[in-house]
Amino acid sequence: MPPRRAVTGRSQEPRQRYVEELRLLRAQKGDSLRQLGDVLGWDWSLFGKMESGQTLGSPEVVQALDQHYGTPGLLLTLWELAVADPTQFRERYRRYMTLEAEALSMWHYAVSALPGLLQTEAYAHDLLTAGGITGEELTRQVEARIGRRQLLDGDNTARFRSVLSEAVLRTPLEDVREWRKQLEHLLDMGERRNIVIQVVRQEAGLHALTNTHTMFLRLPDGRTVAWVETGYSGELVEETAAAERLQLSYDLVRDLALTPAESRKFIRQLLEEASCEPST
């Protein structure tokens, strides 16, 4: 049976549908981009980038557009669908991203960089830039990464535990002010009821996950799958025995970590040290 055509004739791809609605609503209102910027108080070029698909914009901007167009919740809903759309991620990550969105709980170990769910925009920007991503693709990938944080927002969200190697926190951003913001963000996230952050000090020595970034997802069907990653490749581990072996290694590493309270104290200490450094 051939796929059903959309009755409206509009795209069924979330990001493109969002862009189409932005253009249609502005055309119906009769606003120019400059007029829209003047009325809502944002630079008009932002709306041009949103309508060309270069950026999705922030939820605050989208809510303002909903109010301006008299479409309460419509654009914000489309924005949320676009942010959550796994096709915005590189192909090798899409299967994992789909499972991550369904997960009831997540456990993570970081070797050298913070997990995407805990990154600020500046951290994500610098990390992806270091990986060779530039231009519009960089903008899209940063937005996609920051959009994933919605998985941790709300009352019935997944539980998330992140165990960080001390090396992660000893590798700052070049901009000291942005690094302080990242550390403050970690402390804020650690205050949430569904998030636990722990640190493994370097003095703990070598262990089973010394060079292995790992994320475990507990899925609604009771399975646990793992994502194992290096800077250049990643593998989704769905075979039960292999995932269990990795989880045993994770449990052993967690036993080496500082308690959540001790970890917060350690991060605060790093924040105080960063606050004493001159800004660049």
C-alpha positions as CSV (number, residue, x, y, z in Angstrom):
1,M,0.0,0.0,0.0
2,P,1.5,3.4,-1.0
3,P,2.1,5.9,1.9
4,R,-0.9,8.1,2.6
5,R,-0.4,11.7,1.4
6,A,-0.9,14.4,3.9
7,V,-4.3,16.0,3.6
8,T,-2.8,19.5,4.0
9,G,0.0,18.9,1.5
10,R,2.5,20.0,4.1
11,S,5.6,18.2,5.1
12,Q,5.4,15.3,7.7
13,E,9.0,15.8,8.6
14,P,9.0,17.7,12.0
15,R,11.7,20.3,11.3
16,Q,10.4,21.1,7.8
17,R,6.8,21.3,9.0
18,Y,7.8,23.7,11.7
19,V,9.6,25.9,9.1
20,E,6.5,25.8,6.8
21,E,4.2,26.9,9.6
22,L,6.5,29.8,10.6
23,R,6.4,31.1,7.0
24,L,2.7,30.5,6.5
25,L,1.7,32.3,9.7
26,R,3.8,35.3,8.9
27,A,2.5,35.5,5.4
28,Q,-1.1,35.3,6.7
29,K,-0.3,38.1,9.2
30,G,1.3,40.2,6.6
31,D,4.4,41.0,8.6
32,S,7.9,41.5,7.2
33,L,10.8,40.0,9.1
34,R,11.8,43.5,10.2
35,Q,8.3,44.3,11.4
36,L,8.2,41.0,13.3
37,G,11.5,41.8,15.0
38,D,10.3,45.3,16.0
39,V,7.1,44.0,17.5
40,L,8.6,41.0,19.4
41,G,11.9,42.6,20.4
42,W,14.3,40.2,18.8
43,D,16.7,40.9,15.9
44,W,14.8,40.3,12.7
45,S,17.6,38.1,11.3
46,L,16.7,35.5,14.0
47,F,13.3,35.0,12.4
48,G,14.9,34.7,9.0
49,K,17.2,32.0,10.2
50,M,14.2,30.1,11.8
51,E,12.2,30.3,8.6
52,S,15.2,29.0,6.5
53,G,15.7,26.1,8.9
54,Q,19.1,27.3,10.1
55,T,18.0,27.4,13.7
56,L,14.9,26.4,15.7
57,G,15.0,29.3,18.0
58,S,14.4,29.2,21.8
59,P,11.2,28.2,23.5
60,E,10.8,31.8,24.7
61,V,10.9,33.1,21.1
62,V,8.5,30.4,19.9
63,Q,6.0,31.2,22.7
64,A,6.1,34.9,21.7
65,L,5.3,33.9,18.1
66,D,2.4,31.8,19.3
67,Q,1.0,34.8,21.2
68,H,1.6,37.1,18.3
69,Y,-0.1,34.9,15.7
70,G,-2.9,33.8,18.1
71,T,-2.0,30.1,17.8
72,P,-1.6,29.1,21.5
73,G,0.7,26.1,21.8
74,L,0.8,25.3,18.0
75,L,4.3,26.5,17.2
76,L,5.6,25.4,20.6
77,T,4.3,21.8,19.9
78,L,5.9,21.8,16.5
79,W,9.1,23.1,18.0
80,E,9.2,20.3,20.6
81,L,8.6,17.7,17.8
82,A,11.4,19.2,15.7
83,V,13.8,19.3,18.7
84,A,13.1,15.6,19.5
85,D,13.2,14.4,15.9
86,P,16.0,11.8,15.7
87,T,16.7,12.5,12.0
88,Q,18.4,15.8,13.0
89,F,21.2,13.7,14.4
90,R,23.9,12.0,12.4
91,E,22.7,8.7,11.0
92,R,24.9,6.5,13.2
93,Y,23.2,8.0,16.3
94,R,19.6,7.9,15.2
95,R,18.7,4.4,16.5
96,Y,20.3,5.3,19.9
97,M,18.5,8.6,20.1
98,T,15.1,6.9,19.5
99,L,15.8,4.5,22.3
100,E,17.1,7.3,24.6
101,A,13.8,9.2,24.2
102,E,11.9,6.1,25.4
103,A,14.2,5.2,28.3
104,L,12.8,5.0,31.9
105,S,16.3,5.5,33.4
106,M,19.8,6.2,32.2
107,W,23.3,5.5,33.7
108,H,26.4,7.1,32.2
109,Y,30.1,7.1,32.6
110,A,32.3,9.9,31.1
111,V,36.0,9.5,30.4
112,S,37.0,12.9,29.1
113,A,34.0,15.0,28.1
114,L,30.6,15.8,29.7
115,P,27.6,13.9,28.4
116,G,25.4,15.8,26.0
117,L,22.5,15.9,28.6
118,L,24.6,17.9,31.0
119,Q,26.3,20.3,28.5
120,T,25.7,24.0,28.2
121,E,25.4,25.5,24.8
122,A,28.9,26.9,24.9
123,Y,30.4,23.6,25.9
124,A,28.5,21.8,23.1
125,H,29.6,24.4,20.6
126,D,33.3,24.1,21.6
127,L,33.2,20.3,21.7
128,L,31.5,19.9,18.3
129,T,33.8,22.5,16.8
130,A,36.8,20.5,18.1
131,G,35.3,17.5,16.2
132,G,35.4,19.4,12.9
133,I,31.8,20.5,12.6
134,T,31.3,24.1,11.3
135,G,28.7,26.4,9.8
136,E,25.0,25.6,9.7
137,E,25.7,22.0,10.5
138,L,27.3,23.2,13.8
139,T,24.3,25.3,14.6
140,R,21.9,22.4,14.0
141,Q,24.0,19.9,16.0
142,V,24.3,22.2,19.0
143,E,20.5,22.8,19.0
144,A,19.9,19.1,18.7
145,R,22.2,18.4,21.6
146,I,20.7,21.1,23.8
147,G,17.2,20.0,22.9
148,R,17.9,16.5,24.3
149,R,17.9,18.1,27.8
150,Q,14.1,18.0,27.6
151,L,14.4,14.3,28.4
152,L,15.3,15.4,32.0
153,D,12.6,18.1,32.4
154,G,9.2,17.8,33.9
155,D,7.6,15.6,36.6
156,N,7.6,12.2,35.0
157,T,11.0,12.2,33.3
158,A,13.7,9.6,33.2
159,R,16.1,9.1,36.1
160,F,19.7,9.9,35.1
161,R,23.0,9.1,36.9
162,S,26.3,10.4,35.4
163,V,29.6,9.3,36.8
164,L,32.3,11.6,35.7
165,S,36.0,10.9,35.6
166,E,37.9,13.7,37.3
167,A,39.6,14.3,33.9
168,V,36.3,15.6,32.6
169,L,36.3,18.4,35.2
170,R,40.0,19.1,34.8
171,T,39.5,19.9,31.1
172,P,38.0,23.4,31.0
173,L,36.7,25.6,28.2
174,E,39.0,28.3,26.9
175,D,36.6,31.0,28.0
176,V,36.7,31.0,31.8
177,R,33.4,32.6,32.1
178,E,31.7,29.9,30.0
179,W,33.5,27.2,32.0
180,R,32.1,28.7,35.3
181,K,28.7,28.6,33.7
182,Q,29.2,25.0,32.9
183,L,30.2,24.1,36.4
184,E,27.3,26.1,37.8
185,H,25.0,24.2,35.4
186,L,26.3,20.9,36.7
187,L,25.5,22.0,40.3
188,D,22.0,23.1,39.3
189,M,21.3,19.8,37.4
190,G,22.6,17.8,40.4
191,E,19.9,19.5,42.6
192,R,17.1,17.8,40.6
193,R,15.4,14.8,42.1
194,N,15.8,12.7,39.0
195,I,19.6,13.4,38.5
196,V,22.6,12.1,40.3
197,I,26.1,13.3,39.5
198,Q,29.2,11.6,40.9
199,V,32.9,12.0,40.4
200,V,35.7,9.4,40.2
201,R,38.9,10.9,41.4
202,Q,42.1,10.2,39.5
203,E,43.6,8.6,42.6
204,A,41.1,5.7,42.2
205,G,43.5,4.4,39.6
206,L,42.8,2.3,36.5
207,H,39.4,0.5,36.2
208,A,37.2,-1.4,33.8
209,L,35.9,1.7,32.0
210,T,39.1,3.8,32.0
211,N,38.8,4.5,28.3
212,T,35.2,3.8,27.6
213,H,32.4,6.3,27.4
214,T,29.2,4.3,28.2
215,M,25.5,5.0,28.5
216,F,23.0,2.5,29.7
217,L,19.3,2.8,28.9
218,R,16.6,0.9,30.7
219,L,13.7,0.6,28.3
220,P,9.9,0.2,28.9
221,D,10.1,-3.5,28.0
222,G,12.5,-4.2,30.8
223,R,15.6,-4.5,28.5
224,T,18.8,-2.6,29.2
225,V,20.9,-1.6,26.2
226,A,24.3,0.2,26.2
227,W,25.9,2.7,23.9
228,V,29.7,2.6,23.9
229,E,31.6,5.4,22.2
230,T,35.0,6.8,21.4
231,G,35.6,10.2,19.8
232,Y,35.3,8.6,16.3
233,S,32.8,5.8,16.5
234,G,30.0,4.4,18.6
235,E,28.3,1.0,19.0
236,L,24.8,0.2,20.3
237,V,25.0,-3.0,22.4
238,E,21.6,-4.7,22.5
239,E,22.7,-8.3,23.2
240,T,21.7,-9.1,26.8
241,A,24.9,-10.8,27.9
242,A,27.2,-8.1,26.5
243,A,25.1,-5.3,28.1
244,E,25.2,-7.1,31.4
245,R,29.0,-7.4,31.3
246,L,29.3,-3.7,30.7
247,Q,26.8,-2.9,33.5
248,L,28.9,-5.0,35.9
249,S,31.9,-2.9,35.0
250,Y,29.8,0.2,35.5
251,D,28.7,-0.9,39.0
252,L,32.4,-1.5,39.9
253,V,33.3,2.0,38.8
254,R,30.4,3.6,40.6
255,D,31.7,2.0,43.8
256,L,34.9,4.0,43.3
257,A,33.1,7.3,42.9
258,L,32.7,10.0,45.5
259,T,29.2,10.2,47.0
260,P,26.8,12.7,45.4
261,A,27.4,15.1,48.3
262,E,31.2,14.7,48.1
263,S,31.0,15.2,44.3
264,R,29.0,18.5,44.7
265,K,31.7,19.7,47.1
266,F,34.4,18.8,44.6
267,I,32.7,20.6,41.8
268,R,32.1,23.7,44.0
269,Q,35.8,23.7,44.8
270,L,36.6,23.7,41.0
271,L,34.1,26.5,40.6
272,E,35.8,28.6,43.3
273,E,39.2,28.0,41.6
274,A,37.8,29.0,38.2
275,S,36.3,32.2,39.7
276,C,39.8,33.2,40.8
277,E,41.2,33.0,37.3
278,P,41.3,36.1,35.1
279,S,38.6,36.1,32.3
280,T,39.8,35.9,28.8
